[in-house]
């Protein structure tokens, strides 16, 4: 089945009032949780998860609002705050018997992972963030004439109604644009997997928009408080990124180091979907991280 | 609407421009913005026509004007190319020098025209914009959140084109519903015409190309001209007091004063569509300034 990681066990775990996450669990050994990004599901980890399962308990949830997990209606900004989504993950791991675990996130999942690392430093032993900038730095870099490459951030930040309406009018064109345009190697996402991402995203428009809207509002506020307080990620951190910095004129490693003093920063020649395009490289980097 | 005005279609070196002309006296050219057409001047033009020969056109890509094919660098939809049409139209109509009034995108076309063809412009009125170069140079997160339409329409082809094609009224309604402050600024037939024109796939593509050109060529050209070229005619600048210009910039006039030694103007207590929301105030200010 295209929608499942083979050999993994699927279950549902309640993490919050009325919020249940779908999670794939496989392997045995020290726990590592892998968080997917946009416009995807846990399926993006299929290669890396199968590989790491040889020596780890690998836990791949769909984030709240995505895939087969619950998609609560946004009551307020908190519903899809990264703080809330991070708390889901800490609760999920604890419910599965892992009060402390390594955590790797890609794209939106990386923003959730960073928030988990800041809010729950005792629960997160190691942290990896794939192909994002920290929220504050991202807004700082991608505005004005550069905003066109990140138009979706600005569209989905708009008040409820308009972005949901526009995306719902042609969801496959919207989500497909990112799946196709961000891939360094399009063959890394086979047709049936692409179809599954499109199906999952089509059914999650309001919650995906709410997740992004939070990143323009409440997540910024939370990050500003942490930055002002000098709060940092205290665990070993690995960041893997495409080499955007050279094109956009900023030093991504320096931006990350301000948040993560114990940082290993890597640039990859793979495209955005690096866990699918270069799974061996990503697995190797994650193994090196948990060995630190 | 536009009684006594004649419609025209004039070929230019790059395309064909549609518009209307009426009244008598010295020539004034009126240029519209997004998501509109020259119809936006329907309340202002007849009064100006009592004193001036009034010409109101559709910019290339908009309304009933031509929509020439674009190129990878978006040059055909740069404001330089868009302004060249308007100089040529006025010359064809017999006017080598004219007064110029622009709103929104039309104001961007107008100041570019004044910079590129200084001999053609005697007076320049710009409504509710600061130059593209200043807008981008001063942009931060808050600007780009407010001006999300800029990043959306400048997004890679064919994403915004497809979005507009799938539901054109969603974006037009957003602009026409959230940018004004005055209720009923648009008569039903005017609004329907805006929606009808915007929904044309060729227009939608042309408008996207225009925003792509703004983020690249127009921005670069403004920055190249900064400190080197000035608008050498008097400038009137009106802006919506509670709109984005009024909110984003502490001293909006100071931004234009970098571009001209003779700048006057001030805020108007209406929304973005100043000529349609406050036609009497707009007309009064224009008659006062254009004299």
Interface residues (C-beta under 8 A of the other chain):
Chain A: X139 X140 X142 X143 X144 X145 X147 X148 X149 X150 X151 X154 X155 X157 X158 X162 X165 X166 X169 X170 X173 X174 X177 X181 X216
Chain B: X135 X136 X137 X139 X140 X141 X143 X144 X145 X148 X150 X151 X152 X154 X155 X156 X159 X160 X162 X163 X165 X166 X167 X170 X171 X174 X212 X215 X216 X219
